[in-house]
Amino acid sequence: MAGNLKKLKLEDGRILGYREYGDPAGIPIINNHGGLVCGRDVETAHSEALKLGLRLISPNRPGVGVSSKLAGRRTLDWAKDVEQLVDFLKVEHFHALGWSMGGQYALACGAHFSARVRSITIIAGAVPLDDEKTLQELNQSDRTFTRLCREQPGRAAFTFRLMRWLALLMPKSFLHIITRDFSPPDESVLHQISIGRFAAWYIEATQQIAGTIEEYRAWARPWGFALKDIYAPVTVYRAPSDTLIPESWAQRIAAEVPRGTYLPQANGGHFFAQVHWRPVLEKIANSHSFAP
């Protein structure tokens, strides 16, 4: 059944949790989920993926959901877990999709796999955050979380536990806190996909608070690769009302990868794809003929 949680034991003994959506026999896409959510963030794309003949494989990063934590990990290390997953599933070529914090992990797949990645799609992704100047450009909430996780992990743990408690028992209050930096279009999208569903994504993601803290530490470490190292074509989306990711970041990613395309959207915010999956997925389906 679509969306059922599955587990893979990795070579080092860690567990990797993943789900699948769309067409089980379709063109494979590895989804790299956003921050503070889990691989379920692509469940809203299930029906469109099914219509387009796309198979969405959506793993949880280390420390997210049931996936075992990996201390000190870099962005590039994620691609090694993905390699074991696609080998297990007997997937030779695939597309990589990354939303928000997941963008850099989709790019890591392109840097690590090279010939196996047909295309990369980034929706509101971040640039490397391992320097203070770039970190200052990040929205206030994520900047605060990043610094707390690095410098005051005890306070970070308390904050994430409190938010998880609110998501479990008072989802409306949870949404009020989580949307402080959101634009009106993004608040509207969260109501469309339902408060309960978004809260459930967060609840699953934060089962291991230490893993949540490591997520924020990891995304601000050096990635382990450069944008120029990516051979596959990269499409970068950003919507005008995105208050979480600066437009200059999307432009920079598209400019620095060898085969980048920037596609600014006419409407919407950070979460625009959650209610407009069709054009994003259609472009991936149409690009499947690319052979590295």
C-alpha positions as CSV (number, residue, x, y, z in Angstrom):
1,M,0.0,0.0,0.0
2,A,1.3,3.5,-0.9
3,G,2.9,5.3,2.0
4,N,3.5,2.3,4.2
5,L,6.6,2.6,6.3
6,K,9.4,0.2,5.3
7,K,12.8,-0.4,6.8
8,L,16.2,-1.2,5.3
9,K,19.2,-2.4,7.4
10,L,22.3,-0.6,6.1
11,E,25.8,-2.1,5.9
12,D,26.9,-0.4,9.1
13,G,23.9,-1.8,11.0
14,R,21.8,1.4,11.0
15,I,18.1,1.4,10.0
16,L,16.8,3.5,7.1
17,G,13.1,4.1,7.1
18,Y,11.4,4.9,3.8
19,R,8.0,5.1,2.0
20,E,6.9,4.9,-1.6
21,Y,4.1,6.8,-3.4
22,G,2.9,7.0,-6.9
23,D,3.2,4.2,-9.5
24,P,5.3,1.2,-8.1
25,A,6.4,0.4,-11.6
26,G,7.0,4.0,-12.7
27,I,10.0,6.2,-13.3
28,P,11.9,6.3,-10.0
29,I,12.4,9.6,-8.1
30,I,14.2,9.8,-4.8
31,N,12.5,12.4,-2.6
32,N,14.7,14.3,-0.1
33,H,12.4,15.7,2.5
34,G,12.3,19.1,4.0
35,G,13.5,20.1,7.5
36,L,11.4,19.4,10.6
37,V,9.3,17.0,8.5
38,C,9.9,13.5,7.1
39,G,9.5,11.5,4.0
40,R,5.7,11.8,4.3
41,D,6.0,15.4,2.9
42,V,5.6,14.0,-0.6
43,E,2.4,12.1,0.1
44,T,0.5,15.1,-1.3
45,A,2.0,14.2,-4.7
46,H,0.8,10.6,-4.7
47,S,-2.2,11.0,-7.0
48,E,-0.3,13.2,-9.6
49,A,2.7,10.8,-9.5
50,L,0.3,7.9,-10.1
51,K,-1.2,9.6,-13.2
52,L,2.2,10.5,-14.6
53,G,3.7,7.0,-14.1
54,L,6.2,8.2,-11.4
55,R,7.5,6.2,-8.5
56,L,8.3,8.4,-5.5
57,I,10.8,6.7,-3.1
58,S,11.0,8.8,0.0
59,P,13.5,7.9,2.7
60,N,14.0,9.6,6.1
61,R,17.4,11.0,6.8
62,P,19.5,9.7,9.7
63,G,17.8,10.6,13.0
64,V,14.5,11.4,11.4
65,G,11.6,9.0,12.2
66,V,12.9,5.5,12.6
67,S,16.1,6.1,10.7
68,S,19.1,5.6,12.9
69,K,21.1,8.7,13.9
70,L,24.5,9.3,12.4
71,A,26.6,11.7,14.4
72,G,28.8,14.2,12.6
73,R,27.4,13.5,9.2
74,R,27.9,15.7,6.2
75,T,25.4,16.4,3.4
76,L,27.4,14.1,1.0
77,D,27.2,11.2,3.5
78,W,23.5,11.0,2.8
79,A,24.1,9.8,-0.8
80,K,25.8,6.7,0.5
81,D,22.6,5.7,2.3
82,V,20.6,6.4,-0.8
83,E,23.0,4.3,-2.8
84,Q,22.3,1.3,-0.6
85,L,18.6,2.0,-0.9
86,V,18.4,2.1,-4.7
87,D,20.7,-0.9,-5.0
88,F,18.3,-2.8,-2.6
89,L,15.3,-1.7,-4.7
90,K,17.2,-2.6,-8.0
91,V,16.9,0.9,-9.3
92,E,19.6,1.7,-11.8
93,H,18.8,5.3,-12.9
94,F,16.6,7.8,-11.0
95,H,15.7,11.4,-10.6
96,A,16.4,13.4,-7.3
97,L,13.9,15.8,-5.8
98,G,14.6,18.0,-2.9
99,W,12.4,20.5,-1.1
100,S,13.8,23.2,1.3
101,M,16.4,21.6,3.6
102,G,16.2,18.5,1.3
103,G,17.6,20.5,-1.7
104,Q,21.2,20.1,-0.7
105,Y,20.7,16.3,-0.2
106,A,19.2,16.0,-3.7
107,L,22.3,17.8,-5.0
108,A,24.5,15.4,-3.0
109,C,23.0,12.5,-4.9
110,G,24.0,14.2,-8.1
111,A,27.5,14.8,-6.9
112,H,28.0,11.2,-5.6
113,F,26.2,9.2,-8.3
114,S,26.9,11.1,-11.4
115,A,25.9,8.7,-14.2
116,R,22.9,7.2,-12.2
117,V,21.1,10.5,-11.6
118,R,19.0,11.6,-14.6
119,S,17.9,15.0,-13.3
120,I,17.7,17.0,-10.1
121,T,14.8,19.2,-9.0
122,I,15.2,21.7,-6.2
123,I,12.3,23.5,-4.7
124,A,13.3,26.4,-2.5
125,G,16.6,24.9,-1.5
126,A,19.5,26.3,0.5
127,V,23.1,27.1,-0.5
128,P,26.0,26.1,1.8
129,L,25.5,27.6,5.3
130,D,28.9,27.0,6.7
131,D,29.8,30.6,6.8
132,E,28.3,33.3,9.1
133,K,27.5,35.7,6.4
134,T,25.3,33.3,4.5
135,L,23.7,32.0,7.7
136,Q,22.6,35.6,8.5
137,E,20.5,35.5,5.3
138,L,18.5,32.6,6.6
139,N,15.0,33.2,8.1
140,Q,15.0,34.0,11.8
141,S,13.4,30.7,13.0
142,D,15.8,28.4,11.2
143,R,18.7,30.6,12.0
144,T,17.8,30.4,15.7
145,F,17.3,26.6,15.5
146,T,20.7,26.2,13.8
147,R,22.5,28.2,16.4
148,L,20.7,26.5,19.4
149,C,21.5,23.1,18.0
150,R,25.2,24.0,17.6
151,E,25.7,26.0,20.8
152,Q,22.9,25.1,23.2
153,P,21.7,21.6,22.4
154,G,19.9,21.3,25.8
155,R,17.7,24.3,25.0
156,A,17.2,23.1,21.5
157,A,16.0,19.7,22.8
158,F,13.6,21.4,25.2
159,T,12.2,23.5,22.3
160,F,11.7,20.6,20.0
161,R,10.0,18.5,22.7
162,L,7.7,21.4,23.5
163,M,6.8,21.8,19.8
164,R,6.2,18.0,19.5
165,W,3.9,18.1,22.6
166,L,1.9,20.9,21.0
167,A,1.8,19.1,17.6
168,L,0.4,16.0,19.4
169,L,-2.1,17.7,21.7
170,M,-2.7,21.2,20.4
171,P,-2.0,21.2,16.6
172,K,-3.6,24.7,16.1
173,S,-1.2,26.2,18.7
174,F,1.7,24.3,17.0
175,L,0.8,25.7,13.6
176,H,0.6,29.2,15.1
177,I,4.2,28.9,16.3
178,I,5.6,27.2,13.3
179,T,4.2,29.7,10.8
180,R,5.6,32.9,12.5
181,D,8.0,33.4,9.5
182,F,5.5,32.2,6.9
183,S,3.8,34.3,4.2
184,P,0.0,34.4,3.9
185,P,0.2,32.0,0.8
186,D,2.1,29.5,2.8
187,E,-0.3,29.7,5.8
188,S,-3.1,29.1,3.2
189,V,-1.3,26.0,1.8
190,L,-0.9,24.5,5.3
191,H,-4.6,24.8,5.9
192,Q,-5.3,23.2,2.5
193,I,-3.2,20.2,3.2
194,S,-4.6,20.2,6.8
195,I,-3.1,21.2,10.1
196,G,-3.4,17.6,11.3
197,R,-1.4,16.2,8.4
198,F,1.4,18.8,8.8
199,A,1.5,18.1,12.5
200,A,1.8,14.4,11.8
201,W,4.8,15.0,9.6
202,Y,6.5,16.8,12.4
203,I,5.5,14.2,15.0
204,E,7.1,11.4,13.0
205,A,10.2,13.5,12.1
206,T,11.0,14.3,15.8
207,Q,10.7,10.8,17.3
208,Q,14.5,11.2,18.1
209,I,15.2,14.7,19.4
210,A,18.9,14.1,19.2
211,G,18.4,13.3,15.5
212,T,16.4,16.5,15.0
213,I,19.3,18.5,16.5
214,E,21.8,16.7,14.3
215,E,19.7,17.7,11.2
216,Y,20.3,21.3,12.0
217,R,24.0,20.8,12.8
218,A,24.5,18.8,9.6
219,W,22.9,21.3,7.2
220,A,25.3,24.0,8.4
221,R,28.5,21.9,8.0
222,P,30.5,21.9,4.8
223,W,28.7,19.8,2.3
224,G,31.6,17.7,1.1
225,F,31.1,18.7,-2.5
226,A,30.8,21.8,-4.7
227,L,27.9,22.8,-7.0
228,K,30.3,22.6,-9.9
229,D,30.7,18.8,-9.3
230,I,27.1,18.0,-10.4
231,Y,26.7,16.7,-14.0
232,A,23.0,16.1,-14.2
233,P,20.6,19.0,-15.2
234,V,19.3,20.9,-12.2
235,T,16.0,22.7,-12.2
236,V,15.6,25.2,-9.3
237,Y,12.1,26.5,-8.3
238,R,11.3,29.4,-6.0
239,A,8.0,31.3,-5.5
240,P,7.7,35.1,-4.9
241,S,6.1,34.9,-1.5
242,D,8.8,32.6,0.0
243,T,9.9,34.2,3.2
244,L,12.2,31.3,4.3
245,I,14.6,31.1,1.3
246,P,16.1,34.2,-0.4
247,E,15.7,34.4,-4.2
248,S,19.5,34.9,-4.5
249,W,20.0,31.4,-3.2
250,A,17.9,29.8,-6.0
251,Q,19.7,31.9,-8.6
252,R,23.1,31.0,-7.2
253,I,22.4,27.2,-7.3
254,A,21.1,27.5,-10.9
255,A,24.2,29.6,-11.9
256,E,26.9,27.5,-10.2
257,V,25.8,24.0,-11.4
258,P,27.0,23.3,-14.9
259,R,23.5,22.6,-16.3
260,G,21.2,24.7,-14.1
261,T,17.8,26.3,-14.9
262,Y,16.1,28.8,-12.6
263,L,12.3,28.7,-12.8
264,P,10.8,31.5,-10.7
265,Q,7.1,31.0,-10.0
266,A,4.4,33.6,-10.6
267,N,2.5,32.9,-7.4
268,G,2.8,31.1,-4.0
269,G,5.4,30.8,-1.3
270,H,7.8,28.2,0.2
271,F,5.1,25.5,0.1
272,F,3.7,26.2,-3.4
273,A,4.5,22.7,-4.7
274,Q,2.3,21.1,-2.1
275,V,-0.7,22.2,-4.0
276,H,0.9,22.5,-7.5
277,W,2.7,19.2,-7.9
278,R,1.6,18.6,-11.5
279,P,4.0,21.0,-13.4
280,V,6.9,20.0,-11.2
281,L,6.4,16.3,-11.7
282,E,5.5,16.7,-15.4
283,K,8.9,18.3,-16.0
284,I,10.7,15.4,-14.4
285,A,8.7,12.9,-16.4
286,N,9.5,14.7,-19.6
287,S,13.2,14.8,-18.8
288,H,13.5,11.1,-18.3
289,S,15.1,10.6,-21.7
290,F,18.3,12.4,-20.5
291,A,21.2,9.9,-20.4
292,P,24.3,11.0,-18.6
